[in-house]
Every structure is written in C-alpha cells, then in structure tokens.
Amino acid sequence: CRIVDTRSGLGGYTGLIKNGQSVKFPIRNAPPCNVVGSAAAVAVNITIADTASPGWVALFPGDGTWPGVSNINFLKGDFVANGAVVPISASGALDLASLAAFQPGAEGTNLILDVTGYFVPIGGLSFYPIAPCRVVDTQTGLGGFTGLLPNGLPGTKFTIKGAAPCNIPSDAAAIAVNATVVNSQSQGWIALFPGSAPWPGVSNVNFFANDTIANGAIVPVSPGAQDLTVLAAAVSGPTVAYLQLDLTGYFK
C-alpha cells in the first residue's frame, strides 16, 4: 500500500527532498493504508526516483534523531528500491522521519514508501525464520516456469507454500523473500502480490536494462495453490527478465 509519494504529495510533502533536509510523515492511521495505532514498526519498500546526484536516504522514528545509518544508497539518475523494517515514534502524528543527503548543490530526490506490513506488541502473526532457500529460478525452471518473465498483466503465478525444496507450511500467510531480477531486457520493475488478488499498484524491484539487482520484501500469499503472482513490466519488448526468489522465513 503506497503511503508516501513526494511526486504527487501523498503523505503531505510535495517535491524533491533536498540535501540535509529531514521530512516527517504520518504512518499510523494515515490513509490509504491505515496502519493501526498500536504499531511499533513498519515494513516498507523505499523507492528513490529522479536523483540528481549520488546520495542516500535514512528512515527513523519521527520523535528521534538520525542514528547515523542509511537505508538506501543511489547514484545519479537512479530509480532504485530497498526493503526495510523501521521503528516509528511512540506518539505523535508525524511518526516517521526521512533524512536525505547528496553531494553539495544537488537538487534532491523524490521518495516513495510502500507499506507491506507492520509490527504490534501483542497479537498478529508470528515470524518463523528458515535457512535461506531458493524456491523459484526461471533460468532453470525451479518453481515451474522457465525463461524470461512476460511483460505486463496478468503476471506469472507460482506455488510457494509446500513447494520443494523449501517446503514452508501450507498455513503460512506471508513470506519473507529476496527477489532477484537477472538479465533485464530493458528498464522496468516487478511486483509480488497474493495469487488470488489483483495487482495493488506498487512495485518491489526497479531496474535498468542489463541489470542483476535484488530487493527484500514481506509479501502475503493467498490460500490454495498458485499463491503468489509476480508481475513484470518493462518499457519495451515482450519479455522482461529472469527471476529468482529466495525465502528467508514465513509468517503464520
């Protein structure tokens, strides 16, 4: 669910985030995602767009100070994403802060945040880590599909729950996954979402032509078989890229 997009003003800020500028955003109870008020942290996909120079962006609680680390690093002209789990403030409406840094004089960057889940002190699903395990590789046919992913809707469906060699349980509700795009044919993106649901309008990995690039994500899976859809999109051509999915755990 997209909660911040500085290109459109979603989240309350419009325009490029400048060098050294800290911007705070509402996350709890903010439309359209409506993360619950008891959330202590959020799982987000951070996308950087329209970068004018190399730099980085850090996310941290809105009532805290910058902890001296970054969440995403980029070069001039990049359109790149990274997944993160970020604490949010204990109170207050502006509960997530973003700090950007660039070379001196740079114009800045646009910031997009897509919420993929949240963590609460009590209740909800529990996380079960596993040894990293590859469940899909379209270069070899692992996962049931061989070749470059097709460009555009409806996407390609995969069975994740119970699939060898990872064999996560059939009652898993979501997965922690590292998605790798290999040998991309042109600029584009991929999105992962439940097999029984429509595309939610967001992406998980962004890439240029001839990229091999990865990003981590927490993704719900639907009941039954073919529980995950991967939508690949590119600016040109009938095919997009090879795909590898490595599981690191699941939620149930």
Secondary structure as GFF3:
##gff-version 3
##sequence-region A 1 252
A	DSSP	beta_strand	2	5	.	.	.	ID=ss1
A	DSSP	beta_strand	22	25	.	.	.	ID=ss2
A	DSSP	beta_strand	41	49	.	.	.	ID=ss3
A	DSSP	beta_strand	55	61	.	.	.	ID=ss4
A	DSSP	beta_strand	72	74	.	.	.	ID=ss5
A	DSSP	beta_strand	80	87	.	.	.	ID=ss6
A	DSSP	beta_strand	96	102	.	.	.	ID=ss7
A	DSSP	beta_strand	110	119	.	.	.	ID=ss8
A	DSSP	beta_strand	127	137	.	.	.	ID=ss9
A	DSSP	beta_strand	156	158	.	.	.	ID=ss10
A	DSSP	beta_strand	174	182	.	.	.	ID=ss11
A	DSSP	beta_strand	188	194	.	.	.	ID=ss12
A	DSSP	beta_strand	205	207	.	.	.	ID=ss13
A	DSSP	beta_strand	213	220	.	.	.	ID=ss14
A	DSSP	beta_strand	228	234	.	.	.	ID=ss15
A	DSSP	beta_strand	242	251	.	.	.	ID=ss16
###
